């Protein structure tokens, strides 16, 4: 673990180091931080790009998909020459050119219960959910509750975006399942089926990256237990509070009691 | 009773959130509901008593990325 910034780091990140909220201390926290990013589509692209550029030290990039021609409309990291390449490798290749000072670990895997990515949740400082289906979202949440890892969730479809974060280390934290207690959405909810504009996923991805930098640098966050609904048509945002549901099967009281009995 | 649902104010005859969904003919699949900017857990919908001028948001979870 580094305990000081190199001259090169200091110059490269000077625009954010000069912010009193970040400073050298915050930049060092970013440099030592490990972040697991699940999903390298329209959300994962801007999240990965901004976190890499900001000098987040260790990025684990998880996706089992390949780059398709129809991805290029919104997934701005990829180049036509990378079509049919694994997104994890393609993203890592682009990001390492942008910032050679950080460590990128591509993981070409679906996030499943027996995946390396699932176990990594225990070892990282933060998980960022940029996935594209409800089942994966529920599994990521479950892992974050289990290993007490902070989670920043983004989602987008059409002109609509949503953002919310949870920190399972906080006793009174809600979890994603408190908000959405189901493993399927009504009908298909992915961008390929329902359509999406690049800047809509880009907006939500940028907000996820902003929250991630704030969390890692130790700043106050606006999205813990608070759902942001963004309407790309009107540019209106709504904030809704989410409380811990004591009956939640993932993080609630019942679950904790069951665990105590089992151990 | 006057309720504001997704920004539209209207008169409704209903007591709780489950009854409201029935009146609106909305299936509960994939839905979340907030009353006065606070999400109401699904288990509480049948007992959740509505009051005059409650500001209700009914929306779909989204999972795209």
Contacts between the chains, C-beta under 8 A, distances in Angstrom:
chain1	res1	chain2	res2	distance
A	39	B	65	5.1
A	41	B	65	5.3
A	42	B	65	6.3
A	43	B	65	4.3
A	44	B	65	7.0
A	129	B	65	7.9
A	130	B	65	4.9
A	131	B	63	7.6
A	131	B	65	5.5
A	132	B	63	6.6
A	132	B	64	5.6
A	132	B	65	4.3
A	133	B	63	5.4
A	134	B	61	6.9
A	134	B	63	4.4
A	137	B	63	5.9
A	154	B	65	6.7
A	155	B	61	7.8
A	155	B	62	4.5
A	155	B	63	5.7
A	155	B	64	6.0
A	155	B	65	6.0
A	156	B	62	6.8
A	156	B	64	5.5
A	156	B	65	6.6
A	157	B	62	4.7
A	157	B	63	7.7
A	157	B	64	3.8
A	160	B	62	6.0
A	161	B	62	7.8
A	162	B	61	7.9
A	162	B	62	5.7
A	178	B	39	7.9
A	178	B	41	6.7
A	179	B	32	6.4
A	179	B	39	6.0
A	179	B	61	7.9
A	180	B	30	8.0
A	180	B	32	6.3
A	180	B	61	4.5
A	181	B	41	7.6
A	181	B	42	5.6
A	182	B	29	7.5
A	182	B	30	6.6
A	182	B	61	7.5
A	184	B	29	7.9
A	184	B	30	7.2
A	185	B	29	7.9
A	185	B	30	4.3
A	185	B	60	6.8
A	185	B	61	5.4
A	185	B	62	7.1
A	185	B	63	5.2
A	186	B	27	7.2
A	186	B	29	4.4
A	186	B	30	3.6
A	186	B	31	7.7
A	186	B	60	6.2
A	187	B	30	7.9
A	189	B	30	7.9
A	189	B	60	7.9
A	189	B	61	7.7
A	189	B	62	5.8
A	189	B	63	4.5
A	189	B	64	5.5
A	190	B	63	7.2
A	190	B	64	5.1
A	190	B	65	8.0
A	191	B	64	4.6
A	191	B	65	7.2
A	194	B	64	6.8
A	196	B	64	6.4
A	201	B	64	7.9
A	201	B	65	7.0
A	227	B	39	6.9
A	229	B	57	7.9
A	229	B	59	6.8
A	238	B	37	7.8
A	238	B	57	6.7
A	239	B	37	6.8
A	240	B	34	4.4
A	240	B	37	5.5
A	240	B	38	7.0
A	240	B	39	5.5
A	240	B	57	6.6
A	241	B	34	8.0
A	241	B	37	6.2
A	241	B	38	4.9
A	241	B	39	6.7
A	242	B	39	4.7
A	243	B	38	7.1
A	243	B	39	7.2
A	243	B	41	8.0
A	245	B	41	4.3
A	245	B	43	7.4
A	247	B	41	7.0
A	247	B	43	5.4
A	248	B	41	7.8
